[in-house]
Amino acid sequence: MTAIRALLLCLCLGLPAGGQPFLRLRPSPSDNLPVKDIVEHPDPDYDPKEQDLDERTLRKKLGSHFDPGFMAVAVLQWLWAHTHCPVLYAWKDLGVRFWPRYIKEGNCLAEKSCSLPEGMFCKPVKSVTKTFLRWHCQGWSSQKYCTWIPVQYPLISECKCSC
């Protein structure tokens, strides 16, 4: 009889049969950021089993709340996020003597290491060449001749993590 009363008491208080409150099992919304890490029981008996980790079932359960921009399923995605080298583009003014005057120039982010362990950095590995017109003048006297000439302008198109 006392076991039934204890079970009913746990259910009334929102506790599972083991007696631990649900609130300790998951983070709750907070204005205190960043959110502190959840302290988990170290016993592997509390870990999900292989059959509990079916990605299709879990994605369906999470539904539209799954955001691949902020969430990842594989360690490979985490590793890629920490080691990939994107080309960072910024508009550059070439000046009045170029047409078109503005170009989207690429650079490799080299501020932090892109490898685990650290030591390698993002470096350019491929480029593309774009043709611009350059205003060019010949001669220095009043008889100078000016015209638009085509010029090749190389742009970084790919960066890679390397030594």
C-alpha positions in Angstrom: 0.0 0.0 0.0 2.8 2.4 0.8 4.4 1.8 -2.6 1.2 2.9 -4.3 1.0 6.0 -2.2 4.6 6.9 -3.0 3.9 6.4 -6.7 0.7 8.6 -6.5 2.6 11.3 -4.6 5.4 11.3 -7.3 2.8 11.6 -10.0 1.0 14.5 -8.2 4.2 16.4 -7.8 5.3 15.9 -11.4 8.0 13.5 -10.5 8.8 10.3 -12.3 8.6 7.1 -10.3 12.3 7.3 -9.5 11.7 10.6 -7.6 13.8 13.0 -9.7 12.0 16.1 -11.0 11.7 16.6 -14.7 13.0 20.1 -14.5 16.5 18.8 -13.9 16.5 16.7 -17.0 16.4 19.5 -19.5 17.3 23.2 -19.7 14.6 25.7 -19.2 14.4 29.1 -21.1 16.6 31.7 -19.4 17.7 35.3 -19.9 21.1 34.3 -18.3 23.3 33.5 -21.3 25.2 31.5 -22.2 23.2 28.5 -20.8 25.2 26.4 -18.4 26.0 22.9 -19.4 23.6 20.2 -18.2 25.1 17.8 -15.6 24.4 14.3 -16.8 24.6 11.0 -14.9 27.8 9.3 -16.0 26.3 5.8 -16.0 26.0 4.6 -19.6 22.8 2.8 -18.7 21.2 6.2 -19.0 22.4 6.7 -22.6 20.0 6.1 -25.5 20.4 2.7 -27.2 21.1 2.3 -30.9 17.5 1.7 -31.7 16.6 5.0 -29.9 18.9 7.0 -32.2 17.1 6.6 -35.6 17.7 9.9 -37.3 14.5 9.9 -39.4 12.3 9.2 -36.3 14.1 11.9 -34.3 13.9 14.5 -37.1 10.1 13.8 -37.4 9.7 14.2 -33.7 11.6 17.5 -33.7 9.7 18.6 -36.8 10.2 22.3 -37.9 12.3 23.0 -34.8 15.3 21.3 -36.4 17.6 24.1 -37.6 20.7 22.9 -39.5 22.2 26.3 -39.2 22.5 25.8 -35.4 22.3 22.0 -35.0 24.3 19.1 -36.3 23.8 15.3 -36.2 27.4 14.1 -37.0 30.8 14.7 -35.5 31.9 15.2 -39.1 29.7 18.3 -39.4 31.2 19.7 -36.3 34.7 19.0 -37.5 33.9 20.5 -40.9 32.6 23.7 -39.2 35.9 24.1 -37.3 38.2 23.3 -40.1 36.7 24.6 -43.4 38.0 27.7 -45.0 35.4 29.8 -46.7 36.2 32.6 -49.1 35.2 35.9 -47.4 34.1 38.5 -50.0 34.1 42.3 -49.7 33.6 45.0 -52.2 36.7 46.8 -53.3 36.9 50.2 -55.1 39.5 49.9 -57.9 39.2 53.7 -58.6 38.1 55.8 -61.5 40.6 54.3 -64.0 38.8 50.9 -63.9 35.5 49.9 -65.4 33.5 48.5 -63.7 35.0 50.4 -60.7 33.9 47.9 -58.0 34.9 44.3 -57.6 33.9 41.6 -55.1 37.3 40.5 -53.8 37.9 37.3 -51.9 40.2 36.6 -49.0 40.9 33.7 -46.8 40.3 34.0 -43.1 43.7 33.5 -41.5 43.1 34.9 -38.0 42.8 31.6 -36.3 44.0 28.1 -36.9 41.8 25.8 -39.0 43.2 22.5 -37.8 43.0 20.2 -34.9 45.5 20.3 -33.4 46.2 24.0 -34.1 49.0 25.1 -36.4 47.5 25.2 -40.0 45.8 28.3 -41.5 43.5 29.0 -44.4 45.4 29.9 -47.6 44.3 30.6 -51.2 44.4 27.5 -53.5 42.4 28.5 -56.5 41.6 31.7 -58.4 39.5 32.9 -61.2 40.5 35.7 -63.6 38.1 38.5 -64.5 38.6 41.0 -67.3 38.2 44.7 -66.5 38.8 47.8 -68.6 41.6 50.0 -67.5 42.0 53.6 -68.6 45.6 53.8 -70.1 47.5 56.8 -71.4 50.7 56.7 -73.5 53.0 59.7 -73.8 53.7 62.6 -71.5 53.3 65.6 -73.7 50.2 67.3 -74.9 50.2 64.6 -77.6 49.3 61.8 -75.2 46.9 59.0 -76.4 44.4 57.5 -73.9 42.0 54.6 -74.3 40.3 51.7 -72.4 42.4 48.5 -72.5 41.3 45.1 -71.2 43.3 43.8 -68.1 43.1 40.5 -66.3 42.4 40.7 -62.6 42.9 37.5 -60.5 40.4 36.8 -57.6 40.7 34.1 -54.9 38.0 31.5 -55.5 38.9 28.8 -53.0 40.7 28.6 -49.7 42.2 25.5 -48.0 43.5 24.6 -44.6 47.3 24.1 -45.1 50.7 24.7 -43.6 
